[in-house]
């Protein structure tokens, strides 16, 4: 004999599941309007994997939390444990590590554990860098897509930075693409232009030498204007947001050597470096040079 109570229970579970899928799908499409049906299906596939690592925050009784990316980290961690550390059940150990901050704290206090954490962090950075390179080399990628690929990866810009500021609109009328915070507490503005999809050239010939084009100079001028406005509003920004902008600096990311295949990459880089030596507080880099520098820094980090 069928149970009416059980039927209603199963129906409620299905209703909650479908509602979550609809909300998650709507949120994903809002953030990725260019996504295809296959992209959406793949996203739901990763959600189903992450659901195995659902947890219940102690400070929120009756609530559950699903953190994105836990499944991928667990698989990577399991492989590292199997290859480098003598653990009887690597899968179970990986599950515990990615699910509880206490386990991560124990790893951080252990020599072998520190090696695992470094390996996991290197994997995360390497994956993020590969995703960024794919967007940078896309001849149709927009500035917004480049910004999304860079967000949360302040390490790419070098060890001087400790994180990203929460506020992007610091001055009325200006919105910073990526606001980084240096180790001394000062702001560093990242101004993004197009990469491989840049319409114009990066350099031109002038009296036998390669020099930056007007497009590059205009981007530098825009960054300089940001810095001037930040200087003029430094007291208010420091008081309201706690960000120091008096010593603020900026980097302009623009173009890719592929936009000018007839010009050697070294010549493009040298022309931009020459410009950098004559511009105070602003640096200009191609996206490729930024990524190449970041890849070299990954290769110099020891695992043991």
Secondary structure as GFF3:
##gff-version 3
##sequence-region A 1 304
A	DSSP	alpha_helix	4	31	.	.	.	ID=ss1
A	DSSP	alpha_helix	37	50	.	.	.	ID=ss2
A	DSSP	three_ten_helix	51	53	.	.	.	ID=ss3
A	DSSP	alpha_helix	70	84	.	.	.	ID=ss4
A	DSSP	alpha_helix	90	99	.	.	.	ID=ss5
A	DSSP	alpha_helix	101	108	.	.	.	ID=ss6
A	DSSP	alpha_helix	111	136	.	.	.	ID=ss7
A	DSSP	alpha_helix	143	150	.	.	.	ID=ss8
A	DSSP	three_ten_helix	154	157	.	.	.	ID=ss9
A	DSSP	beta_strand	161	164	.	.	.	ID=ss10
A	DSSP	beta_strand	178	182	.	.	.	ID=ss11
A	DSSP	beta_strand	186	192	.	.	.	ID=ss12
A	DSSP	beta_strand	203	206	.	.	.	ID=ss13
A	DSSP	beta_strand	209	212	.	.	.	ID=ss14
A	DSSP	alpha_helix	214	232	.	.	.	ID=ss15
A	DSSP	alpha_helix	234	241	.	.	.	ID=ss16
A	DSSP	beta_strand	244	253	.	.	.	ID=ss17
A	DSSP	three_ten_helix	257	260	.	.	.	ID=ss18
A	DSSP	alpha_helix	265	276	.	.	.	ID=ss19
A	DSSP	beta_strand	282	285	.	.	.	ID=ss20
A	DSSP	alpha_helix	287	299	.	.	.	ID=ss21
###
